[in-house]
C-alpha cells in the first residue's frame, strides 16, 4: 500500500454496449473514488493485469501486465 494519499486498483468495466474496458482506478483512503485511466489494450488480446506497485515515494505506479 502506498504511503501517499491514494490507493490504486484494477477493474474490467462492462460498458452499456457490452464491451469490456480495462482501467486503473485511484481511491482516497476514505474510500472516495479519485480518478481513473483506461489501459490501451482490449481484454480479448489475452493481456491481464497481474499486479500494481508504487515506488517508495508513491510518485510512480508500475503495472505488471
mmCIF file as Biopython writes it, N, C-alpha, C and O atoms, coordinates in Angstrom:
data_model
#
loop_
_atom_site.group_PDB
_atom_site.id
_atom_site.type_symbol
_atom_site.label_atom_id
_atom_site.label_alt_id
_atom_site.label_comp_id
_atom_site.label_asym_id
_atom_site.label_entity_id
_atom_site.label_seq_id
_atom_site.pdbx_PDB_ins_code
_atom_site.Cartn_x
_atom_site.Cartn_y
_atom_site.Cartn_z
_atom_site.occupancy
_atom_site.B_iso_or_equiv
_atom_site.auth_seq_id
_atom_site.auth_asym_id
_atom_site.pdbx_PDB_model_num
ATOM 1   N N  . UNK A ? 1  ? 0.845   -1.177  0.000   1.0 0.0 1  A 1 
ATOM 2   C CA . UNK A ? 1  ? 0.000   0.000   0.000   1.0 0.0 1  A 1 
ATOM 3   C C  . UNK A ? 1  ? 0.890   1.239   0.000   1.0 0.0 1  A 1 
ATOM 4   O O  . UNK A ? 1  ? 1.903   1.270   0.698   1.0 0.0 1  A 1 
ATOM 5   N N  . UNK A ? 2  ? 0.531   2.244   -0.761  1.0 0.0 2  A 1 
ATOM 6   C CA . UNK A ? 2  ? 1.373   3.428   -0.843  1.0 0.0 2  A 1 
ATOM 7   C C  . UNK A ? 2  ? 1.363   4.240   0.441   1.0 0.0 2  A 1 
ATOM 8   O O  . UNK A ? 2  ? 0.427   4.156   1.236   1.0 0.0 2  A 1 
ATOM 9   N N  . UNK A ? 3  ? 2.407   5.022   0.632   1.0 0.0 3  A 1 
ATOM 10  C CA . UNK A ? 3  ? 2.483   5.920   1.775   1.0 0.0 3  A 1 
ATOM 11  C C  . UNK A ? 3  ? 1.720   7.205   1.517   1.0 0.0 3  A 1 
ATOM 12  O O  . UNK A ? 3  ? 1.472   7.970   2.448   1.0 0.0 3  A 1 
ATOM 13  N N  . UNK A ? 4  ? 1.348   7.455   0.282   1.0 0.0 4  A 1 
ATOM 14  C CA . UNK A ? 4  ? 0.648   8.671   -0.101  1.0 0.0 4  A 1 
ATOM 15  C C  . UNK A ? 4  ? -0.829  8.614   0.225   1.0 0.0 4  A 1 
ATOM 16  O O  . UNK A ? 4  ? -1.283  7.782   1.010   1.0 0.0 4  A 1 
ATOM 17  N N  . UNK A ? 5  ? -1.564  9.511   -0.394  1.0 0.0 5  A 1 
ATOM 18  C CA . UNK A ? 5  ? -2.978  9.635   -0.071  1.0 0.0 5  A 1 
ATOM 19  C C  . UNK A ? 5  ? -3.892  8.823   -0.987  1.0 0.0 5  A 1 
ATOM 20  O O  . UNK A ? 5  ? -5.104  8.810   -0.771  1.0 0.0 5  A 1 
ATOM 21  N N  . UNK A ? 6  ? -3.348  8.140   -2.008  1.0 0.0 6  A 1 
ATOM 22  C CA . UNK A ? 6  ? -4.187  7.376   -2.935  1.0 0.0 6  A 1 
ATOM 23  C C  . UNK A ? 6  ? -3.854  5.895   -2.922  1.0 0.0 6  A 1 
ATOM 24  O O  . UNK A ? 6  ? -2.716  5.500   -2.668  1.0 0.0 6  A 1 
ATOM 25  N N  . UNK A ? 7  ? -4.854  5.093   -3.197  1.0 0.0 7  A 1 
ATOM 26  C CA . UNK A ? 7  ? -4.717  3.655   -3.349  1.0 0.0 7  A 1 
ATOM 27  C C  . UNK A ? 7  ? -5.145  3.327   -4.777  1.0 0.0 7  A 1 
ATOM 28  O O  . UNK A ? 7  ? -6.125  3.884   -5.272  1.0 0.0 7  A 1 
ATOM 29  N N  . UNK A ? 8  ? -4.421  2.426   -5.443  1.0 0.0 8  A 1 
ATOM 30  C CA . UNK A ? 8  ? -4.727  2.081   -6.832  1.0 0.0 8  A 1 
ATOM 31  C C  . UNK A ? 8  ? -5.330  0.683   -6.912  1.0 0.0 8  A 1 
ATOM 32  O O  . UNK A ? 8  ? -5.020  -0.192  -6.104  1.0 0.0 8  A 1 
ATOM 33  N N  . UNK A ? 9  ? -6.196  0.492   -7.900  1.0 0.0 9  A 1 
ATOM 34  C CA . UNK A ? 9  ? -6.790  -0.813  -8.143  1.0 0.0 9  A 1 
ATOM 35  C C  . UNK A ? 9  ? -7.096  -0.980  -9.625  1.0 0.0 9  A 1 
ATOM 36  O O  . UNK A ? 9  ? -6.931  -0.044  -10.407 1.0 0.0 9  A 1 
ATOM 37  N N  . UNK A ? 10 ? -7.545  -2.176  -10.012 1.0 0.0 10 A 1 
ATOM 38  C CA . UNK A ? 10 ? -7.841  -2.507  -11.403 1.0 0.0 10 A 1 
ATOM 39  C C  . UNK A ? 10 ? -9.249  -3.047  -11.506 1.0 0.0 10 A 1 
ATOM 40  O O  . UNK A ? 10 ? -9.726  -3.742  -10.610 1.0 0.0 10 A 1 
ATOM 41  N N  . UNK A ? 11 ? -9.916  -2.724  -12.607 1.0 0.0 11 A 1 
ATOM 42  C CA . UNK A ? 11 ? -11.218 -3.339  -12.878 1.0 0.0 11 A 1 
ATOM 43  C C  . UNK A ? 11 ? -11.435 -3.432  -14.379 1.0 0.0 11 A 1 
ATOM 44  O O  . UNK A ? 11 ? -10.907 -2.634  -15.153 1.0 0.0 11 A 1 
ATOM 45  N N  . UNK A ? 12 ? -12.222 -4.420  -14.770 1.0 0.0 12 A 1 
ATOM 46  C CA . UNK A ? 12 ? -12.733 -4.532  -16.132 1.0 0.0 12 A 1 
ATOM 47  C C  . UNK A ? 12 ? -14.157 -4.017  -16.086 1.0 0.0 12 A 1 
ATOM 48  O O  . UNK A ? 12 ? -15.050 -4.697  -15.580 1.0 0.0 12 A 1 
ATOM 49  N N  . UNK A ? 13 ? -14.378 -2.819  -16.610 1.0 0.0 13 A 1 
ATOM 50  C CA . UNK A ? 13 ? -15.713 -2.214  -16.582 1.0 0.0 13 A 1 
ATOM 51  C C  . UNK A ? 13 ? -16.494 -2.667  -17.806 1.0 0.0 13 A 1 
ATOM 52  O O  . UNK A ? 13 ? -16.002 -2.590  -18.932 1.0 0.0 13 A 1 
ATOM 53  N N  . UNK A ? 14 ? -17.708 -3.135  -17.580 1.0 0.0 14 A 1 
ATOM 54  C CA . UNK A ? 14 ? -18.583 -3.525  -18.688 1.0 0.0 14 A 1 
ATOM 55  C C  . UNK A ? 14 ? -19.372 -2.301  -19.132 1.0 0.0 14 A 1 
ATOM 56  O O  . UNK A ? 14 ? -20.115 -1.705  -18.353 1.0 0.0 14 A 1 
ATOM 57  N N  . UNK A ? 15 ? -19.195 -1.941  -20.399 1.0 0.0 15 A 1 
ATOM 58  C CA . UNK A ? 15 ? -19.863 -0.770  -20.955 1.0 0.0 15 A 1 
ATOM 59  C C  . UNK A ? 15 ? -21.281 -1.121  -21.399 1.0 0.0 15 A 1 
ATOM 60  O O  . UNK A ? 15 ? -21.580 -2.297  -21.609 1.0 0.0 15 A 1 
ATOM 61  N N  . UNK A ? 16 ? -22.160 -0.128  -21.546 1.0 0.0 16 A 1 
ATOM 62  C CA . UNK A ? 16 ? -23.537 -0.402  -21.974 1.0 0.0 16 A 1 
ATOM 63  C C  . UNK A ? 16 ? -23.635 -1.143  -23.302 1.0 0.0 16 A 1 
ATOM 64  O O  . UNK A ? 16 ? -24.605 -1.865  -23.530 1.0 0.0 16 A 1 
ATOM 65  N N  . UNK A ? 17 ? -22.639 -0.976  -24.192 1.0 0.0 17 A 1 
ATOM 66  C CA . UNK A ? 17 ? -22.684 -1.673  -25.483 1.0 0.0 17 A 1 
ATOM 67  C C  . UNK A ? 17 ? -22.161 -3.109  -25.382 1.0 0.0 17 A 1 
ATOM 68  O O  . UNK A ? 17 ? -22.064 -3.800  -26.397 1.0 0.0 17 A 1 
ATOM 69  N N  . UNK A ? 18 ? -21.822 -3.567  -24.164 1.0 0.0 18 A 1 
ATOM 70  C CA . UNK A ? 18 ? -21.382 -4.935  -23.954 1.0 0.0 18 A 1 
ATOM 71  C C  . UNK A ? 18 ? -19.880 -5.137  -23.996 1.0 0.0 18 A 1 
ATOM 72  O O  . UNK A ? 18 ? -19.396 -6.208  -23.628 1.0 0.0 18 A 1 
ATOM 73  N N  . UNK A ? 19 ? -19.131 -4.138  -24.434 1.0 0.0 19 A 1 
ATOM 74  C CA . UNK A ? 19 ? -17.679 -4.254  -24.467 1.0 0.0 19 A 1 
ATOM 75  C C  . UNK A ? 19 ? -17.102 -4.119  -23.059 1.0 0.0 19 A 1 
ATOM 76  O O  . UNK A ? 19 ? -17.725 -3.541  -22.168 1.0 0.0 19 A 1 
ATOM 77  N N  . UNK A ? 20 ? -15.901 -4.663  -22.877 1.0 0.0 20 A 1 
ATOM 78  C CA . UNK A ? 20 ? -15.189 -4.582  -21.605 1.0 0.0 20 A 1 
ATOM 79  C C  . UNK A ? 20 ? -14.075 -3.548  -21.749 1.0 0.0 20 A 1 
ATOM 80  O O  . UNK A ? 20 ? -13.327 -3.554  -22.727 1.0 0.0 20 A 1 
ATOM 81  N N  . UNK A ? 21 ? -13.978 -2.664  -20.763 1.0 0.0 21 A 1 
ATOM 82  C CA . UNK A ? 21 ? -12.964 -1.614  -20.776 1.0 0.0 21 A 1 
ATOM 83  C C  . UNK A ? 21 ? -12.063 -1.778  -19.547 1.0 0.0 21 A 1 
ATOM 84  O O  . UNK A ? 21 ? -12.518 -1.554  -18.425 1.0 0.0 21 A 1 
ATOM 85  N N  . UNK A ? 22 ? -10.795 -2.164  -19.736 1.0 0.0 22 A 1 
ATOM 86  C CA . UNK A ? 22 ? -9.883  -2.321  -18.595 1.0 0.0 22 A 1 
ATOM 87  C C  . UNK A ? 22 ? -9.390  -0.958  -18.115 1.0 0.0 22 A 1 
ATOM 88  O O  . UNK A ? 22 ? -8.982  -0.128  -18.928 1.0 0.0 22 A 1 
ATOM 89  N N  . UNK A ? 23 ? -9.423  -0.716  -16.787 1.0 0.0 23 A 1 
ATOM 90  C CA . UNK A ? 23 ? -8.981  0.566   -16.281 1.0 0.0 23 A 1 
ATOM 91  C C  . UNK A ? 23 ? -8.323  0.466   -14.914 1.0 0.0 23 A 1 
ATOM 92  O O  . UNK A ? 23 ? -8.609  -0.440  -14.131 1.0 0.0 23 A 1 
ATOM 93  N N  . UNK A ? 24 ? -7.442  1.411   -14.647 1.0 0.0 24 A 1 
ATOM 94  C CA . UNK A ? 24 ? -6.807  1.573   -13.349 1.0 0.0 24 A 1 
ATOM 95  C C  . UNK A ? 24 ? -7.563  2.675   -12.626 1.0 0.0 24 A 1 
ATOM 96  O O  . UNK A ? 24 ? -7.846  3.724   -13.206 1.0 0.0 24 A 1 
ATOM 97  N N  . UNK A ? 25 ? -7.891  2.439   -11.357 1.0 0.0 25 A 1 
ATOM 98  C CA . UNK A ? 25 ? -8.704  3.369   -10.588 1.0 0.0 25 A 1 
ATOM 99  C C  . UNK A ? 25 ? -7.926  3.796   -9.352  1.0 0.0 25 A 1 
ATOM 100 O O  . UNK A ? 25 ? -7.188  3.005   -8.764  1.0 0.0 25 A 1 
ATOM 101 N N  . UNK A ? 26 ? -8.100  5.056   -8.965  1.0 0.0 26 A 1 
ATOM 102 C CA . UNK A ? 26 ? -7.482  5.577   -7.748  1.0 0.0 26 A 1 
ATOM 103 C C  . UNK A ? 26 ? -8.570  5.958   -6.748  1.0 0.0 26 A 1 
ATOM 104 O O  . UNK A ? 26 ? -9.567  6.587   -7.101  1.0 0.0 26 A 1 
ATOM 105 N N  . UNK A ? 27 ? -8.355  5.561   -5.486  1.0 0.0 27 A 1 
ATOM 106 C CA . UNK A ? 27 ? -9.249  5.906   -4.399  1.0 0.0 27 A 1 
ATOM 107 C C  . UNK A ? 27 ? -8.481  6.670   -3.336  1.0 0.0 27 A 1 
ATOM 108 O O  . UNK A ? 27 ? -7.289  6.442   -3.126  1.0 0.0 27 A 1 
ATOM 109 N N  . UNK A ? 28 ? -9.175  7.576   -2.672  1.0 0.0 28 A 1 
ATOM 110 C CA . UNK A ? 28 ? -8.620  8.200   -1.481  1.0 0.0 28 A 1 
ATOM 111 C C  . UNK A ? 28 ? -8.728  7.188   -0.347  1.0 0.0 28 A 1 
ATOM 112 O O  . UNK A ? 28 ? -9.487  6.223   -0.446  1.0 0.0 28 A 1 
ATOM 113 N N  . UNK A ? 29 ? -7.975  7.402   0.727   1.0 0.0 29 A 1 
ATOM 114 C CA . UNK A ? 29 ? -8.008  6.450   1.846   1.0 0.0 29 A 1 
ATOM 115 C C  . UNK A ? 29 ? -9.370  6.386   2.524   1.0 0.0 29 A 1 
ATOM 116 O O  . UNK A ? 29 ? -9.671  5.405   3.205   1.0 0.0 29 A 1 
ATOM 117 N N  . UNK A ? 30 ? -10.204 7.418   2.350   1.0 0.0 30 A 1 
ATOM 118 C CA . UNK A ? 30 ? -11.542 7.393   2.943   1.0 0.0 30 A 1 
ATOM 119 C C  . UNK A ? 30 ? -12.552 6.653   2.058   1.0 0.0 30 A 1 
ATOM 120 O O  . UNK A ? 30 ? -13.736 6.591   2.387   1.0 0.0 30 A 1 
ATOM 121 N N  . UNK A ? 31 ? -12.080 6.089   0.930   1.0 0.0 31 A 1 
ATOM 122 C CA . UNK A ? 31 ? -12.945 5.279   0.074   1.0 0.0 31 A 1 
ATOM 123 C C  . UNK A ? 31 ? -13.550 6.002   -1.111  1.0 0.0 31 A 1 
ATOM 124 O O  . UNK A ? 31 ? -14.209 5.370   -1.937  1.0 0.0 31 A 1 
ATOM 125 N N  . UNK A ? 32 ? -13.348 7.311   -1.222  1.0 0.0 32 A 1 
ATOM 126 C CA . UNK A ? 32 ? -13.900 8.045   -2.356  1.0 0.0 32 A 1 
ATOM 127 C C  . UNK A ? 32 ? -13.053 7.831   -3.603  1.0 0.0 32 A 1 
ATOM 128 O O  . UNK A ? 32 ? -11.823 7.856   -3.550  1.0 0.0 32 A 1 
ATOM 129 N N  . UNK A ? 33 ? -13.728 7.623   -4.714  1.0 0.0 33 A 1 
ATOM 130 C CA . UNK A ? 33 ? -13.023 7.432   -5.988  1.0 0.0 33 A 1 
ATOM 131 C C  . UNK A ? 33 ? -12.423 8.763   -6.417  1.0 0.0 33 A 1 
ATOM 132 O O  . UNK A ? 33 ? -13.113 9.783   -6.436  1.0 0.0 33 A 1 
ATOM 133 N N  . UNK A ? 34 ? -11.133 8.754   -6.764  1.0 0.0 34 A 1 
ATOM 134 C CA . UNK A ? 34 ? -10.417 9.993   -7.054  1.0 0.0 34 A 1 
ATOM 135 C C  . UNK A ? 34 ? -10.125 10.178  -8.542  1.0 0.0 34 A 1 
ATOM 136 O O  . UNK A ? 34 ? -9.977  11.314  -8.992  1.0 0.0 34 A 1 
ATOM 137 N N  . UNK A ? 35 ? -10.039 9.114   -9.306  1.0 0.0 35 A 1 
ATOM 138 C CA . UNK A ? 35 ? -9.758  9.223   -10.736 1.0 0.0 35 A 1 
ATOM 139 C C  . UNK A ? 35 ? -9.467  7.861   -11.334 1.0 0.0 35 A 1 
ATOM 140 O O  . UNK A ? 35 ? -9.385  6.862   -10.621 1.0 0.0 35 A 1 
ATOM 141 N N  . UNK A ? 36 ? -9.313  7.830   -12.641 1.0 0.0 36 A 1 
ATOM 142 C CA . UNK A ? 36 ? -9.022  6.574   -13.329 1.0 0.0 36 A 1 
ATOM 143 C C  . UNK A ? 36 ? -8.439  6.874   -14.702 1.0 0.0 36 A 1 
ATOM 144 O O  . UNK A ? 36 ? -8.500  8.002   -15.191 1.0 0.0 36 A 1 
ATOM 145 N N  . UNK A ? 37 ? -7.871  5.836   -15.313 1.0 0.0 37 A 1 
ATOM 146 C CA . UNK A ? 37 ? -7.478  5.920   -16.707 1.0 0.0 37 A 1 
ATOM 147 C C  . UNK A ? 37 ? -7.642  4.554   -17.343 1.0 0.0 37 A 1 
ATOM 148 O O  . UNK A ? 37 ? -7.501  3.522   -16.686 1.0 0.0 37 A 1 
ATOM 149 N N  . UNK A ? 38 ? -7.945  4.565   -18.638 1.0 0.0 38 A 1 
ATOM 150 C CA . UNK A ? 38 ? -8.205  3.341   -19.399 1.0 0.0 38 A 1 
ATOM 151 C C  . UNK A ? 38 ? -6.883  2.789   -19.904 1.0 0.0 38 A 1 
ATOM 152 O O  . UNK A ? 38 ? -6.038  3.541   -20.388 1.0 0.0 38 A 1 
ATOM 153 N N  . UNK A ? 39 ? -6.699  1.476   -19.795 1.0 0.0 39 A 1 
ATOM 154 C CA . UNK A ? 39 ? -5.500  0.829   -20.332 1.0 0.0 39 A 1 
ATOM 155 C C  . UNK A ? 39 ? -5.631  0.667   -21.840 1.0 0.0 39 A 1 
ATOM 156 O O  . UNK A ? 39 ? -6.722  0.388   -22.339 1.0 0.0 39 A 1 
ATOM 157 N N  . UNK A ? 40 ? -4.521  0.840   -22.577 1.0 0.0 40 A 1 
ATOM 158 C CA . UNK A ? 40 ? -4.587  0.828   -24.047 1.0 0.0 40 A 1 
ATOM 159 C C  . UNK A ? 40 ? -4.565  -0.567  -24.657 1.0 0.0 40 A 1 
ATOM 160 O O  . UNK A ? 40 ? -3.824  -0.808  -25.610 1.0 0.0 40 A 1 
ATOM 161 N N  . UNK A ? 41 ? -5.350  -1.475  -24.132 1.0 0.0 41 A 1 
ATOM 162 C CA . UNK A ? 41 ? -5.476  -2.797  -24.743 1.0 0.0 41 A 1 
ATOM 163 C C  . UNK A ? 41 ? -6.891  -3.293  -24.528 1.0 0.0 41 A 1 
ATOM 164 O O  . UNK A ? 41 ? -7.616  -2.792  -23.668 1.0 0.0 41 A 1 
ATOM 165 N N  . UNK A ? 42 ? -7.265  -4.259  -25.298 1.0 0.0 42 A 1 
ATOM 166 C CA . UNK A ? 42 ? -8.592  -4.867  -25.183 1.0 0.0 42 A 1 
ATOM 167 C C  . UNK A ? 42 ? -8.466  -6.186  -24.425 1.0 0.0 42 A 1 
ATOM 168 O O  . UNK A ? 42 ? -7.494  -6.910  -24.637 1.0 0.0 42 A 1 
ATOM 169 N N  . UNK A ? 43 ? -9.409  -6.524  -23.552 1.0 0.0 43 A 1 
ATOM 170 C CA . UNK A ? 43 ? -9.328  -7.784  -22.801 1.0 0.0 43 A 1 
ATOM 171 C C  . UNK A ? 43 ? -9.220  -9.014  -23.691 1.0 0.0 43 A 1 
ATOM 172 O O  . UNK A ? 43 ? -8.624  -10.010 -23.283 1.0 0.0 43 A 1 
ATOM 173 N N  . UNK A ? 44 ? -9.781  -8.970  -24.896 1.0 0.0 44 A 1 
ATOM 174 C CA . UNK A ? 44 ? -9.697  -10.120 -25.794 1.0 0.0 44 A 1 
ATOM 175 C C  . UNK A ? 44 ? -8.287  -10.315 -26.344 1.0 0.0 44 A 1 
ATOM 176 O O  . UNK A ? 44 ? -8.026  -11.333 -26.984 1.0 0.0 44 A 1 
ATOM 177 N N  . UNK A ? 45 ? -7.357  -9.362  -26.114 1.0 0.0 45 A 1 
ATOM 178 C CA . UNK A ? 45 ? -5.963  -9.506  -26.541 1.0 0.0 45 A 1 
ATOM 179 C C  . UNK A ? 45 ? -5.186  -10.450 -25.631 1.0 0.0 45 A 1 
ATOM 180 O O  . UNK A ? 45 ? -3.982  -10.624 -25.818 1.0 0.0 45 A 1 
ATOM 181 N N  . UNK A ? 46 ? -5.839  -11.056 -24.659 1.0 0.0 46 A 1 
ATOM 182 C CA . UNK A ? 46 ? -5.264  -12.013 -23.716 1.0 0.0 46 A 1 
ATOM 183 C C  . UNK A ? 46 ? -4.269  -11.354 -22.771 1.0 0.0 46 A 1 
ATOM 184 O O  . UNK A ? 46 ? -3.470  -12.054 -22.150 1.0 0.0 46 A 1 
ATOM 185 N N  . UNK A ? 47 ? -4.291  -10.035 -22.641 1.0 0.0 47 A 1 
ATOM 186 C CA . UNK A ? 47 ? -3.469  -9.343  -21.649 1.0 0.0 47 A 1 
ATOM 187 C C  . UNK A ? 47 ? -4.227  -9.335  -20.330 1.0 0.0 47 A 1 
ATOM 188 O O  . UNK A ? 47 ? -5.454  -9.249  -20.315 1.0 0.0 47 A 1 
ATOM 189 N N  . UNK A ? 48 ? -3.501  -9.425  -19.234 1.0 0.0 48 A 1 
ATOM 190 C CA . UNK A ? 48 ? -4.122  -9.496  -17.923 1.0 0.0 48 A 1 
ATOM 191 C C  . UNK A ? 48 ? -3.258  -8.734  -16.923 1.0 0.0 48 A 1 
ATOM 192 O O  . UNK A ? 48 ? -2.039  -8.903  -16.910 1.0 0.0 48 A 1 
ATOM 193 N N  . UNK A ? 49 ? -3.866  -7.904  -16.093 1.0 0.0 49 A 1 
ATOM 194 C CA . UNK A ? 49 ? -3.120  -7.195  -15.060 1.0 0.0 49 A 1 
ATOM 195 C C  . UNK A ? 49 ? -2.798  -8.178  -13.946 1.0 0.0 49 A 1 
ATOM 196 O O  . UNK A ? 49 ? -3.689  -8.798  -13.366 1.0 0.0 49 A 1 
ATOM 197 N N  . UNK A ? 50 ? -1.498  -8.308  -13.658 1.0 0.0 50 A 1 
ATOM 198 C CA . UNK A ? 50 ? -1.037  -9.238  -12.619 1.0 0.0 50 A 1 
ATOM 199 C C  . UNK A ? 50 ? -0.808  -8.515  -11.309 1.0 0.0 50 A 1 
ATOM 200 O O  . UNK A ? 50 ? -1.057  -9.067  -10.237 1.0 0.0 50 A 1 
ATOM 201 N N  . UNK A ? 51 ? -0.332  -7.273  -11.390 1.0 0.0 51 A 1 
ATOM 202 C CA . UNK A ? 51 ? -0.082  -6.542  -10.160 1.0 0.0 51 A 1 
ATOM 203 C C  . UNK A ? 51 ? 0.157   -5.062  -10.392 1.0 0.0 51 A 1 
ATOM 204 O O  . UNK A ? 51 ? 0.475   -4.627  -11.498 1.0 0.0 51 A 1 
ATOM 205 N N  . UNK A ? 52 ? -0.006  -4.294  -9.307  1.0 0.0 52 A 1 
ATOM 206 C CA . UNK A ? 52 ? 0.250   -2.867  -9.287  1.0 0.0 52 A 1 
ATOM 207 C C  . UNK A ? 52 ? 1.224   -2.591  -8.152  1.0 0.0 52 A 1 
ATOM 208 O O  . UNK A ? 52 ? 1.078   -3.144  -7.062  1.0 0.0 52 A 1 
ATOM 209 N N  . UNK A ? 53 ? 2.218   -1.742  -8.398  1.0 0.0 53 A 1 
ATOM 210 C CA . UNK A ? 53 ? 3.196   -1.395  -7.359  1.0 0.0 53 A 1 
ATOM 211 C C  . UNK A ? 53 ? 3.554   0.082   -7.449  1.0 0.0 53 A 1 
ATOM 212 O O  . UNK A ? 53 ? 3.831   0.596   -8.532  1.0 0.0 53 A 1 
ATOM 213 N N  . UNK A ? 54 ? 3.545   0.759   -6.311  1.0 0.0 54 A 1 
ATOM 214 C CA . UNK A ? 54 ? 4.033   2.130   -6.218  1.0 0.0 54 A 1 
ATOM 215 C C  . UNK A ? 54 ? 5.507   2.114   -5.857  1.0 0.0 54 A 1 
ATOM 216 O O  . UNK A ? 54 ? 5.978   1.164   -5.231  1.0 0.0 54 A 1 
ATOM 217 N N  . UNK A ? 55 ? 6.253   3.162   -6.245  1.0 0.0 55 A 1 
ATOM 218 C CA . UNK A ? 55 ? 7.625   3.295   -5.769  1.0 0.0 55 A 1 
ATOM 219 C C  . UNK A ? 55 ? 7.587   3.815   -4.329  1.0 0.0 55 A 1 
ATOM 220 O O  . UNK A ? 55 ? 6.511   4.131   -3.820  1.0 0.0 55 A 1 
ATOM 221 N N  . UNK A ? 56 ? 8.733   3.905   -3.674  1.0 0.0 56 A 1 
ATOM 222 C CA . UNK A ? 56 ? 8.795   4.285   -2.259  1.0 0.0 56 A 1 
ATOM 223 C C  . UNK A ? 56 ? 8.219   5.677   -2.003  1.0 0.0 56 A 1 
ATOM 224 O O  . UNK A ? 56 ? 7.619   5.914   -0.954  1.0 0.0 56 A 1 
ATOM 225 N N  . UNK A ? 57 ? 8.395   6.592   -2.944  1.0 0.0 57 A 1 
ATOM 226 C CA . UNK A ? 57 ? 7.878   7.951   -2.765  1.0 0.0 57 A 1 
ATOM 227 C C  . UNK A ? 57 ? 6.422   8.095   -3.225  1.0 0.0 57 A 1 
ATOM 228 O O  . UNK A ? 57 ? 5.837   9.172   -3.104  1.0 0.0 57 A 1 
ATOM 229 N N  . UNK A ? 58 ? 5.851   7.037   -3.739  1.0 0.0 58 A 1 
ATOM 230 C CA . UNK A ? 58 ? 4.483   6.992   -4.292  1.0 0.0 58 A 1 
ATOM 231 C C  . UNK A ? 58 ? 4.275   8.016   -5.399  1.0 0.0 58 A 1 
ATOM 232 O O  . UNK A ? 58 ? 3.192   8.587   -5.528  1.0 0.0 58 A 1 
ATOM 233 N N  . UNK A ? 59 ? 5.311   8.247   -6.195  1.0 0.0 59 A 1 
ATOM 234 C CA . UNK A ? 59 ? 5.196   9.178   -7.322  1.0 0.0 59 A 1 
ATOM 235 C C  . UNK A ? 59 ? 5.031   8.455   -8.652  1.0 0.0 59 A 1 
ATOM 236 O O  . UNK A ? 59 ? 4.654   9.072   -9.648  1.0 0.0 59 A 1 
ATOM 237 N N  . UNK A ? 60 ? 5.310   7.155   -8.679  1.0 0.0 60 A 1 
ATOM 238 C CA . UNK A ? 60 ? 5.175   6.369   -9.913  1.0 0.0 60 A 1 
ATOM 239 C C  . UNK A ? 60 ? 4.428   5.073   -9.607  1.0 0.0 60 A 1 
ATOM 240 O O  . UNK A ? 60 ? 4.586   4.486   -8.537  1.0 0.0 60 A 1 
ATOM 241 N N  . UNK A ? 61 ? 3.620   4.644   -10.558 1.0 0.0 61 A 1 
ATOM 242 C CA . UNK A ? 61 ? 2.875   3.406   -10.446 1.0 0.0 61 A 1 
ATOM 243 C C  . UNK A ? 61 ? 3.304   2.477   -11.558 1.0 0.0 61 A 1 
ATOM 244 O O  . UNK A ? 61 ? 3.266   2.853   -12.730 1.0 0.0 61 A 1 
ATOM 245 N N  . UNK A ? 62 ? 3.715   1.263   -11.209 1.0 0.0 62 A 1 
ATOM 246 C CA . UNK A ? 62 ? 4.079   0.252   -12.199 1.0 0.0 62 A 1 
ATOM 247 C C  . UNK A ? 62 ? 2.918   -0.728  -12.330 1.0 0.0 62 A 1 
ATOM 248 O O  . UNK A ? 62 ? 2.334   -1.156  -11.335 1.0 0.0 62 A 1 
ATOM 249 N N  . UNK A ? 63 ? 2.594   -1.075  -13.576 1.0 0.0 63 A 1 
ATOM 250 C CA . UNK A ? 63 ? 1.516   -2.012  -13.861 1.0 0.0 63 A 1 
ATOM 251 C C  . UNK A ? 63 ? 2.130   -3.228  -14.528 1.0 0.0 63 A 1 
ATOM 252 O O  . UNK A ? 63 ? 2.701   -3.116  -15.613 1.0 0.0 63 A 1 
ATOM 253 N N  . UNK A ? 64 ? 2.021   -4.390  -13.896 1.0 0.0 64 A 1 
ATOM 254 C CA . UNK A ? 64 ? 2.555   -5.644  -14.448 1.0 0.0 64 A 1 
ATOM 255 C C  . UNK A ? 64 ? 1.435   -6.313  -15.235 1.0 0.0 64 A 1 
ATOM 256 O O  . UNK A ? 64 ? 0.448   -6.777  -14.665 1.0 0.0 64 A 1 
ATOM 257 N N  . UNK A ? 65 ? 1.605   -6.355  -16.565 1.0 0.0 65 A 1 
ATOM 258 C CA . UNK A ? 65 ? 0.597   -6.950  -17.456 1.0 0.0 65 A 1 
ATOM 259 C C  . UNK A ? 65 ? 1.168   -8.191  -18.093 1.0 0.0 65 A 1 
ATOM 260 O O  . UNK A ? 65 ? 0.488   -8.850  -18.880 1.0 0.0 65 A 1 
#
